[in-house]
């Protein structure tokens, strides 16, 4: 069985090495690390990892900007790992809105880092096995490829000699059309709030909804 290929992104050399050691197992392989968001964007494009763990506060390019750039160019499941990512935190909501699929709260103390191992490994494994998340990422990649193909297809000017003027049938235009029907007016609703509970893999499902 192929291992889950992970790119670890954090500005701290110690954190990168520690996280890499914590999550490496029979099923998970850390293929590389990145020290800032810009480097992460470049390595995602070059290495095509299965999953990325992303810090938020980094020099050159922060994690939230990196998430947006990665989802625009080379979509891949991203798990935020930061002291700023916790339940209800603004940074967490922004990361999920930009395209991240999960989050883990990184402990502020280096001595407590090993306590997040089980949570992080479980989420990496769950995300990699989630058909909803994988299909969502594949759909984004497919749309990007279509957009690139369309742009390249219309990059050359069209020869005007191949464009013929449309033939207008005067008799076909001598008729009156009925006014368009507006149909029934939709009924108004009185729903004020919809609450949705989510668990592991839930952010991607919620985003799709």
C-alpha positions as CSV (number, residue, x, y, z in Angstrom):
1,X,0.0,0.0,0.0
2,X,1.4,3.4,-1.0
3,X,2.3,5.8,1.8
4,X,0.6,9.1,2.3
5,X,3.0,11.7,1.0
6,X,3.1,14.8,3.3
7,X,4.7,18.2,2.9
8,X,5.3,19.9,6.3
9,X,5.3,23.7,6.3
10,X,6.6,25.8,9.3
11,X,9.0,28.6,9.8
12,X,10.7,26.9,12.7
13,X,13.4,24.4,11.9
14,X,12.7,22.6,15.2
15,X,9.0,22.3,14.6
16,X,9.5,21.0,11.0
17,X,11.9,18.3,12.2
18,X,9.7,17.4,15.2
19,X,6.4,17.2,13.2
20,X,8.2,15.2,10.6
21,X,9.4,12.7,13.2
22,X,6.0,12.6,14.9
23,X,3.9,11.7,11.9
24,X,6.4,9.5,10.0
25,X,5.1,5.9,10.2
26,X,4.4,2.8,8.1
27,X,1.6,4.7,6.3
28,X,2.9,8.3,6.3
29,X,6.0,9.7,4.6
30,X,7.2,13.3,4.9
31,X,8.6,13.9,1.4
32,X,9.9,17.4,2.2
33,X,9.5,20.5,4.3
34,X,9.1,24.3,3.6
35,X,10.0,27.2,5.8
36,X,7.5,29.8,4.5
37,X,4.3,30.0,2.4
38,X,6.1,30.9,-0.9
39,X,8.4,27.9,-0.6
40,X,5.3,25.8,0.1
41,X,3.5,27.0,-3.0
42,X,6.6,26.2,-5.1
43,X,7.1,22.7,-3.5
44,X,3.5,21.7,-3.9
45,X,3.7,22.5,-7.6
46,X,7.0,20.5,-8.0
47,X,6.4,17.6,-5.6
48,X,2.6,17.0,-5.8
49,X,2.2,15.9,-2.2
50,X,-1.0,14.1,-1.0
51,X,-1.4,16.4,2.0
52,X,0.1,19.5,3.3
53,X,0.4,20.6,7.0
54,X,0.5,24.4,7.1
55,X,1.5,26.9,9.8
56,X,0.0,30.4,9.7
57,X,2.5,32.9,11.1
58,X,5.5,32.7,8.7
59,X,7.8,35.2,6.9
60,X,7.8,36.0,3.2
61,X,4.3,34.6,2.8
62,X,2.0,33.6,5.6
63,X,0.0,30.4,5.8
64,X,-3.4,31.8,4.9
65,X,-2.0,33.4,1.7
66,X,-0.2,30.2,0.8
67,X,-3.5,28.2,1.2
68,X,-5.2,30.6,-1.2
69,X,-2.4,30.4,-3.7
70,X,-2.1,26.6,-3.6
71,X,-5.9,26.2,-4.0
72,X,-5.7,28.5,-7.1
73,X,-2.8,26.8,-8.8
74,X,-2.4,23.2,-7.5
75,X,-5.2,22.2,-5.1
76,X,-4.3,19.7,-2.5
77,X,-5.8,18.8,1.0
78,X,-4.3,21.2,3.6
79,X,-4.4,20.7,7.3
80,X,-3.6,23.8,9.3
81,X,-1.2,23.2,12.3
82,X,-0.8,26.4,14.3
83,X,-1.2,27.9,17.7
84,X,-3.7,30.2,16.1
85,X,-6.0,27.3,14.9
86,X,-8.5,26.3,17.5
87,X,-12.2,25.9,17.7
88,X,-14.0,29.1,16.8
89,X,-10.8,31.1,16.1
90,X,-10.9,33.7,13.3
91,X,-7.7,32.2,11.8
92,X,-9.4,28.8,11.7
93,X,-12.5,30.1,10.0
94,X,-10.4,32.0,7.4
95,X,-8.2,28.9,6.7
96,X,-11.3,26.7,6.1
97,X,-12.9,29.4,3.9
98,X,-9.8,29.6,1.8
99,X,-9.7,25.9,1.2
100,X,-8.1,24.1,4.1
101,X,-9.9,20.9,5.0
102,X,-8.9,20.4,8.7
103,X,-7.0,22.0,11.6
104,X,-4.9,21.0,14.6
105,X,-4.0,23.3,17.4
106,X,-0.2,23.3,17.8
107,X,1.0,23.5,21.4
108,X,2.9,26.7,22.3
109,X,5.5,24.7,24.3
110,X,7.9,22.5,22.4
111,X,7.6,19.9,25.2
112,X,3.9,19.5,24.5
113,X,4.3,18.9,20.7
114,X,4.1,15.1,21.1
115,X,0.6,15.4,22.6
116,X,-0.8,16.4,19.1
117,X,0.7,13.4,17.4
118,X,-2.4,11.2,17.6
119,X,-4.8,14.0,16.5
120,X,-2.6,15.0,13.6
121,X,-1.9,11.4,12.4
122,X,-5.6,10.6,12.6
123,X,-6.6,13.6,10.6
124,X,-4.0,13.0,7.9
125,X,-5.2,9.4,7.6
126,X,-8.9,10.4,7.6
127,X,-8.4,13.2,5.0
128,X,-6.4,10.9,2.7
129,X,-9.3,8.3,2.8
130,X,-12.1,10.8,2.4
131,X,-13.7,10.3,-1.0
132,X,-15.5,13.6,-0.6
133,X,-12.3,15.6,0.0
134,X,-10.4,13.8,-2.7
135,X,-13.2,14.3,-5.3
136,X,-13.4,17.9,-4.4
137,X,-9.7,18.4,-4.9
138,X,-9.8,16.5,-8.2
139,X,-12.7,18.6,-9.4
140,X,-10.8,21.8,-8.6
141,X,-7.8,20.4,-10.5
142,X,-10.0,19.5,-13.4
143,X,-11.5,22.9,-13.6
144,X,-8.1,24.5,-13.5
145,X,-6.9,22.4,-16.4
146,X,-10.0,23.3,-18.4
147,X,-9.5,27.0,-17.7
148,X,-5.9,26.7,-18.8
149,X,-6.9,24.9,-22.0
150,X,-9.5,27.5,-22.8
151,X,-7.1,30.3,-22.3
152,X,-4.4,28.7,-24.5
153,X,-7.1,27.9,-27.1
154,X,-8.1,31.6,-27.4
155,X,-4.6,33.0,-27.2
156,X,-4.3,33.2,-31.0
157,X,-6.3,35.8,-33.0
158,X,-9.1,34.4,-35.1
159,X,-8.8,34.8,-38.9
160,X,-11.6,37.0,-40.0
161,X,-11.8,35.2,-43.4
162,X,-13.2,32.2,-41.7
163,X,-16.0,34.2,-40.1
164,X,-19.1,34.3,-42.3
165,X,-22.0,36.7,-41.8
166,X,-25.2,35.1,-40.7
167,X,-28.0,34.7,-43.2
168,X,-31.2,36.4,-42.0
169,X,-34.5,34.9,-43.2
170,X,-36.8,37.9,-43.4
171,X,-39.9,35.7,-43.5
172,X,-38.8,33.9,-40.3
173,X,-38.6,37.2,-38.5
174,X,-42.1,38.3,-39.4
175,X,-43.8,36.9,-36.3
176,X,-44.9,38.1,-33.0
177,X,-43.6,36.5,-29.8
178,X,-45.6,36.0,-26.7
179,X,-44.4,37.9,-23.6
180,X,-42.3,35.7,-21.4
181,X,-44.0,34.0,-18.5
182,X,-42.6,35.0,-15.1
183,X,-43.9,31.8,-13.5
184,X,-45.1,31.6,-9.9
185,X,-43.5,33.9,-7.3
186,X,-41.4,31.8,-4.9
187,X,-42.8,31.6,-1.4
188,X,-40.8,33.4,1.2
189,X,-39.3,31.4,4.1
190,X,-39.0,32.2,7.7
191,X,-35.9,30.2,8.5
192,X,-33.4,32.3,10.4
193,X,-30.7,29.9,11.3
194,X,-29.4,26.5,10.0
195,X,-27.0,24.7,12.3
196,X,-24.7,21.9,10.9
197,X,-22.5,19.8,13.2
198,X,-19.3,18.4,11.6
199,X,-16.5,16.1,12.6
200,X,-13.2,14.9,11.0
201,X,-13.4,15.6,7.3
202,X,-16.4,17.8,8.0
203,X,-15.0,21.2,6.9
204,X,-14.8,20.1,3.3
205,X,-18.4,18.7,3.4
206,X,-19.6,22.0,5.0
207,X,-17.8,24.0,2.4
208,X,-19.4,22.0,-0.4
209,X,-22.9,22.6,1.1
